[in-house]
Amino acid sequence: MECATFADEIKYKGGAYQKGWHFIDEPFLSEGGKISDFNFTFDAHNVTEVLRNLGDWFTQAEGYQNSYEYQQIMEHTYKDHSEANGLSTAMRFVIHYTGDVHQPLHATSRVNHEYPKGDFGGNAVPLPDKLGAQNLHSVWDSVIYEYTGHSKLPFTESDWELITQQAQDLMAKYEIDPSEANNLDSRVWAQESFMISKSTVYPYVQPNQALSDDYIQQAKTAAERQVVLGGHRLANLLKSFKLHGHEDVVEKSYTSMVFDAVANVFAF
């Protein structure tokens, strides 16, 4: 769980190459029109591509070494450029990006006359500072003000107790259908997040105005469920990998893996 924030922590410490891998900026044309009417640029590489290609690496799919992501990770590994070191980095990325893509604003960029280049997943939408969340993106990153701030590593004993309780509470609150939990297509994950952005994230939000109590309540329910859904899917994704030499990981009970994964997804 302590490595779940690794992809964020290295962005400005030699890891800028993967900075854009955390998102898929699917344009939401909130005022209609065509995307060609705006100055919007699509991602060269996005989180759904990255998750698919890293999954191919773990399952040793034919040609996995040819992907852009494999080559970038191997070029930037620390200390040595061994396959094992690359996989260690890739695992940290998979954990983090699975959480990211379940955060609706990691899969959406609102495009209109005010944001012709997109609002960068709500990062360009300022809101009154509350518990350190100062824009729409950071509000959703915090699960609507519920988990603000940044964890200090390594975790203390009290940190572990708190995370354990939070994960247990959320898992008890939201029951996930197996058909959803077993869907491992990251493109589907991103599309689900995009639809939540359209239905729940953007309506009734005005820049520099506090979010209403009704908005906070509805948004928190959507965000919490995404955390739990992402945890189930991360557990299933890890079980689908060929972790040679680490078979003990996938032999853990499913409930135990989901618990670990739900706690990991807090890192989005």
C-alpha positions in Angstrom: 0.0 0.0 0.0 2.9 2.4 0.7 4.0 2.2 -2.9 0.6 3.2 -4.3 1.6 6.9 -4.4 4.9 6.2 -6.1 3.8 7.4 -9.6 2.9 10.8 -8.2 6.0 11.1 -6.0 8.4 10.6 -8.9 6.8 13.1 -11.3 9.4 15.7 -10.5 12.2 13.3 -9.5 13.1 11.7 -12.8 9.6 10.4 -13.5 8.2 13.1 -15.7 8.1 10.7 -18.6 4.9 9.1 -17.1 3.3 12.3 -16.0 0.6 12.1 -18.8 -0.1 8.4 -18.2 -2.4 9.2 -15.3 -5.2 10.5 -17.5 -7.3 10.0 -20.5 -8.7 13.5 -21.3 -11.9 12.5 -23.1 -13.5 15.8 -24.2 -16.9 16.6 -22.7 -18.5 19.2 -25.0 -20.7 20.7 -22.4 -22.1 23.3 -24.9 -22.3 21.0 -27.9 -20.5 21.5 -31.1 -17.6 19.6 -32.6 -14.2 19.0 -31.0 -12.7 20.6 -34.2 -14.3 23.9 -33.2 -11.9 24.1 -30.2 -8.2 24.1 -29.6 -8.1 20.8 -27.9 -5.2 18.3 -28.1 -5.7 14.6 -27.4 -3.2 12.7 -25.2 -0.4 11.0 -27.2 -0.5 8.2 -24.6 -3.2 7.8 -22.0 -4.0 5.7 -19.0 -6.1 3.1 -20.8 -3.3 2.4 -23.3 -0.8 2.2 -20.5 -2.8 -0.2 -18.4 -3.3 -2.5 -21.4 0.4 -2.5 -22.3 1.6 -3.0 -18.8 -0.9 -5.9 -18.5 0.7 -7.4 -21.6 4.1 -7.1 -19.9 2.9 -9.0 -16.8 1.2 -11.7 -18.9 4.2 -11.9 -21.2 2.0 -11.3 -24.3 3.8 -11.5 -27.6 5.5 -8.3 -28.5 5.1 -6.7 -25.1 8.6 -5.2 -25.4 7.5 -3.1 -28.4 5.2 -0.9 -26.4 6.1 2.7 -25.8 5.5 2.2 -22.1 7.8 -0.8 -21.8 10.6 1.1 -23.5 10.2 4.2 -21.4 10.1 2.3 -18.1 13.2 0.3 -19.0 15.0 3.4 -20.0 14.2 5.2 -16.8 14.6 2.4 -14.2 16.7 3.2 -11.1 20.1 1.7 -10.5 19.9 -0.9 -13.3 17.8 -1.6 -16.4 16.9 -5.2 -15.6 13.5 -6.7 -16.4 12.9 -7.4 -12.7 13.5 -3.7 -11.9 11.2 -2.6 -14.7 8.4 -4.9 -13.6 8.8 -3.5 -10.0 8.2 -0.1 -11.4 5.4 -1.2 -13.6 3.6 -2.9 -10.7 3.6 0.4 -8.8 2.2 2.2 -11.8 -0.6 -0.4 -12.3 -1.7 0.0 -8.7 -1.7 3.8 -9.0 -3.2 4.1 -12.5 -6.1 1.7 -11.7 -7.1 4.1 -8.9 -6.6 7.1 -11.2 -8.9 5.9 -14.0 -11.7 5.3 -11.5 -11.6 9.0 -10.5 -14.0 10.6 -13.0 -11.8 13.7 -13.6 -8.9 11.5 -14.7 -11.1 10.4 -17.6 -12.7 13.7 -18.6 -11.8 17.3 -19.8 -14.7 19.7 -20.2 -14.4 21.7 -23.4 -16.5 24.8 -24.1 -16.0 28.5 -25.0 -14.5 29.1 -21.5 -12.2 26.1 -21.7 -11.3 25.8 -25.5 -8.3 23.7 -24.6 -10.2 21.7 -22.0 -10.3 22.3 -18.2 -7.7 19.6 -17.6 -9.9 17.3 -15.6 -11.2 20.1 -13.4 -7.8 21.4 -12.5 -8.7 24.7 -14.1 -11.9 25.1 -12.1 -11.1 27.0 -8.9 -13.2 26.5 -5.8 -13.0 28.0 -2.3 -10.2 26.3 -0.4 -11.6 23.7 1.9 -9.2 21.4 3.8 -6.6 22.1 1.1 -8.8 21.2 -1.9 -8.7 24.3 -4.1 -10.2 23.1 -7.4 -12.7 20.7 -8.8 -10.1 18.0 -9.5 -8.6 18.1 -6.0 -12.1 17.9 -4.5 -12.7 14.6 -6.3 -9.2 13.4 -5.6 -10.1 13.8 -1.9 -13.3 11.8 -2.3 -15.2 15.0 -1.8 -13.3 16.4 1.2 -13.3 13.0 2.9 -9.6 12.1 2.6 -7.7 15.4 2.2 -4.0 15.9 2.5 -1.1 13.6 1.6 0.0 10.6 3.5 3.4 10.7 5.1 5.5 7.6 4.5 6.3 5.2 6.0 2.9 4.7 7.6 2.8 4.7 11.4 0.9 2.0 13.3 -2.0 4.5 13.8 -1.9 5.2 10.0 -2.4 1.5 9.3 -5.2 1.3 11.8 -7.0 4.2 10.2 -6.6 2.9 6.6 -7.8 -0.5 7.7 -10.9 0.9 9.2 -11.6 3.2 6.2 -11.3 0.3 3.8 -13.5 -2.0 5.9 -16.2 0.7 6.2 -16.3 1.3 2.5 -16.4 -2.3 1.6 -19.3 -2.9 4.0 -21.1 0.1 2.5 -20.9 -0.7 -1.2 -21.7 -4.2 -2.6 -20.1 -4.7 -6.1 -21.7 -7.0 -8.6 -19.2 -9.7 -9.8 -19.9 -8.8 -13.4 -18.6 -5.3 -12.7 -15.7 -6.5 -10.5 -14.5 -8.9 -13.2 -14.5 -6.4 -16.0 -10.8 -5.7 -16.6 -11.1 -3.6 -19.7 -9.6 -0.2 -18.8 -11.4 1.4 -21.7 -14.7 0.5 -20.0 -13.4 1.9 -16.7 -12.6 5.2 -18.4 -16.0 5.4 -20.1 -17.8 4.8 -16.9 -15.8 7.6 -15.2 -16.6 9.9 -18.2 -20.3 9.2 -17.8 -20.1 10.0 -14.0 -18.4 13.3 -15.0 -21.3 14.2 -17.2 -24.0 13.2 -14.8 -22.6 14.0 -11.4 -19.2 15.9 -11.5 -20.0 19.0 -13.6 -23.7 19.9 -13.1 -24.3 22.8 -10.8 -20.6 23.6 -10.3 -19.6 27.2 -10.7 -16.0 28.5 -10.5 -15.1 30.1 -7.1 -18.5 29.1 -5.6 -18.8 26.7 -2.7 -20.3 23.3 -3.6 -23.9 22.8 -2.3 -24.6 20.2 0.4 -26.7 18.3 -2.1 -23.9 18.2 -4.5 -21.4 17.0 -1.8 -23.7 14.2 -0.7 -24.4 12.9 -4.2 -20.8 13.3 -5.3 -19.4 11.6 -2.2 -21.6 8.5 -2.9 -20.4 8.3 -6.5 -16.7 8.8 -5.5 -16.8 6.3 -2.6 -18.3 3.6 -4.8 -15.7 4.2 -7.4 -13.0 3.6 -4.8 -14.5 0.2 -3.9 -15.2 -0.7 -7.5 -11.6 0.1 -8.4 -10.4 -2.0 -5.5 -12.3 -5.0 -6.7 -11.0 -4.6 -10.2 -7.4 -4.1 -9.0 -7.6 -7.3 -7.0 -8.9 -9.2 -10.1 -6.3 -7.6 -12.4 -3.4 -8.7 -10.1 -4.8 -12.2 -10.0 -4.8 -12.3 -13.8 -1.0 -11.6 -14.0 1.7 -14.2 -14.2 3.7 -13.1 -11.2 6.5 -15.7 -11.6 8.2 -16.3 -8.2 5.4 -14.5 -6.4 2.6 -17.0 -6.7 1.8 -16.3 -3.0 0.4 -13.0 -4.0 -2.4 -14.4 -6.2 -3.1 -17.3 -3.7 -4.3 -14.8 -1.1 -8.0 -14.9 -0.5 -10.1 -12.7 -2.8 -11.5 -10.8 0.2 -8.1 -10.1 1.5 -6.9 -8.9 -1.9 -9.9 -6.6 -2.4 -9.3 -5.1 1.1 -5.6 -4.3 0.1 -6.7 -3.0 -3.3 -9.4 -0.7 -1.9 -6.8 0.8 0.5 -4.5 1.2 -2.5 -7.1 3.0 -4.5 -7.2 5.8 -1.9 -4.0 7.0 -3.6 -5.8 8.4 -6.6 
